[in-house]
């Protein structure tokens, strides 16, 4: 739905950034709960 509504092309760098931002907001945004087993990636 995101790709169609915003006419995003996954091959374009700019569109990839929008997609990643939306995915992070959906999965890890306000109101979401991380699974008990979640371990943040080491930096």
TORKOLSE-944844 format. One record per atom (N, C-alpha, C): residue number from 0; residue in three letters; atom name; x, y, z. Coordinates in Angstrom, 2 decimals. Layout:
// TORKOLSE-944844
NUM;ALA;CA;X;Y;Z
...
This chain:
// TORKOLSE-944844
0;UNK;N;0.83;-1.18;0.00
0;UNK;CA;0.00;0.00;0.00
0;UNK;C;0.88;1.25;0.00
1;UNK;N;1.93;1.23;0.79
1;UNK;CA;2.83;2.38;0.87
1;UNK;C;3.45;2.69;-0.49
2;UNK;N;3.91;1.65;-1.16
2;UNK;CA;4.54;1.86;-2.47
2;UNK;C;3.54;2.43;-3.48
3;UNK;N;2.33;1.92;-3.46
3;UNK;CA;1.32;2.39;-4.41
3;UNK;C;0.84;3.80;-4.10
4;UNK;N;0.52;4.06;-2.84
4;UNK;CA;-0.04;5.36;-2.48
4;UNK;C;0.95;6.50;-2.72
5;UNK;N;2.21;6.28;-2.40
5;UNK;CA;3.22;7.33;-2.58
5;UNK;C;4.01;7.17;-3.87
6;UNK;N;3.63;6.16;-4.66
6;UNK;CA;4.29;5.89;-5.94
6;UNK;C;5.81;5.76;-5.75
7;UNK;N;6.19;4.96;-4.76
7;UNK;CA;7.61;4.77;-4.45
7;UNK;C;8.21;3.68;-5.32
8;UNK;N;9.47;3.88;-5.68
8;UNK;CA;10.21;2.92;-6.47
8;UNK;C;11.33;2.37;-5.57
9;UNK;N;11.26;1.09;-5.19
9;UNK;CA;12.27;0.53;-4.28
9;UNK;C;13.69;0.57;-4.82
10;UNK;N;13.86;0.82;-6.11
10;UNK;CA;15.20;0.88;-6.70
10;UNK;C;15.86;2.24;-6.49
11;UNK;N;15.08;3.26;-6.15
11;UNK;CA;15.64;4.61;-5.95
11;UNK;C;16.06;4.81;-4.51
12;UNK;N;17.22;5.37;-4.29
12;UNK;CA;17.76;5.61;-2.94
12;UNK;C;16.83;6.48;-2.11
13;UNK;N;16.29;7.55;-2.70
13;UNK;CA;15.41;8.46;-1.96
13;UNK;C;14.15;7.72;-1.48
14;UNK;N;13.60;6.89;-2.34
14;UNK;CA;12.40;6.14;-1.98
14;UNK;C;12.70;5.08;-0.93
15;UNK;N;13.88;4.47;-1.00
15;UNK;CA;14.29;3.49;0.00
15;UNK;C;14.32;4.11;1.38
16;UNK;N;14.81;5.34;1.47
16;UNK;CA;14.88;6.03;2.76
16;UNK;C;13.49;6.26;3.34
17;UNK;N;12.53;6.61;2.48
17;UNK;CA;11.16;6.81;2.93
17;UNK;C;10.57;5.49;3.41
18;UNK;N;10.83;4.42;2.66
18;UNK;CA;10.30;3.10;3.03
18;UNK;C;10.86;2.66;4.37
19;UNK;N;12.16;2.80;4.57
19;UNK;CA;12.79;2.39;5.82
19;UNK;C;12.24;3.21;6.99
20;UNK;N;12.08;4.50;6.79
20;UNK;CA;11.55;5.37;7.85
20;UNK;C;10.14;4.93;8.24
21;UNK;N;9.31;4.63;7.26
21;UNK;CA;7.94;4.20;7.53
21;UNK;C;7.92;2.84;8.23
22;UNK;N;8.79;1.93;7.82
22;UNK;CA;8.86;0.61;8.46
22;UNK;C;9.29;0.73;9.91
23;UNK;N;10.29;1.56;10.17
23;UNK;CA;10.75;1.75;11.55
23;UNK;C;9.65;2.36;12.41
24;UNK;N;8.94;3.31;11.86
24;UNK;CA;7.84;3.93;12.61
24;UNK;C;6.75;2.91;12.90
25;UNK;N;6.43;2.06;11.92
25;UNK;CA;5.37;1.08;12.10
25;UNK;C;5.75;0.04;13.15
26;UNK;N;6.98;-0.50;13.04
26;UNK;CA;7.38;-1.59;13.93
26;UNK;C;7.91;-1.12;15.28
27;UNK;N;8.55;0.05;15.32
27;UNK;CA;9.21;0.48;16.55
27;UNK;C;8.75;1.85;17.04
28;UNK;N;7.73;2.41;16.42
28;UNK;CA;7.26;3.75;16.78
28;UNK;C;6.50;3.75;18.10
29;UNK;N;5.98;4.90;18.42
29;UNK;CA;5.23;5.08;19.66
29;UNK;C;4.06;4.11;19.73
30;UNK;N;3.89;3.48;20.86
30;UNK;CA;2.79;2.56;21.05
30;UNK;C;3.11;1.12;20.70
31;UNK;N;4.26;0.89;20.09
31;UNK;CA;4.62;-0.49;19.76
31;UNK;C;5.44;-1.08;20.90
32;UNK;N;5.39;-2.36;21.03
32;UNK;CA;6.15;-3.06;22.07
32;UNK;C;7.13;-4.01;21.41
33;UNK;N;8.37;-3.96;21.85
33;UNK;CA;9.38;-4.87;21.32
33;UNK;C;9.19;-6.25;21.94
34;UNK;N;9.49;-7.30;21.19
34;UNK;CA;9.38;-8.64;21.75
34;UNK;C;10.32;-8.82;22.94
35;UNK;N;9.96;-9.70;23.86
35;UNK;CA;10.80;-9.94;25.05
35;UNK;C;12.21;-10.33;24.66
36;UNK;N;12.34;-11.08;23.58
36;UNK;CA;13.64;-11.61;23.17
36;UNK;C;14.50;-10.60;22.39
37;UNK;N;13.99;-9.40;22.16
37;UNK;CA;14.70;-8.41;21.35
37;UNK;C;16.01;-8.01;22.00
38;UNK;N;17.07;-8.05;21.20
38;UNK;CA;18.39;-7.60;21.62
38;UNK;C;18.84;-6.54;20.62
39;UNK;N;19.06;-5.30;21.06
39;UNK;CA;19.45;-4.26;20.12
39;UNK;C;20.79;-4.59;19.46
40;UNK;N;20.96;-4.22;18.19
40;UNK;CA;22.20;-4.52;17.50
40;UNK;C;23.38;-3.79;18.14
41;UNK;N;24.51;-4.46;18.16
41;UNK;CA;25.74;-3.84;18.70
41;UNK;C;26.24;-2.80;17.70
42;UNK;N;26.66;-1.67;18.23
42;UNK;CA;27.16;-0.60;17.34
42;UNK;C;28.66;-0.57;17.33
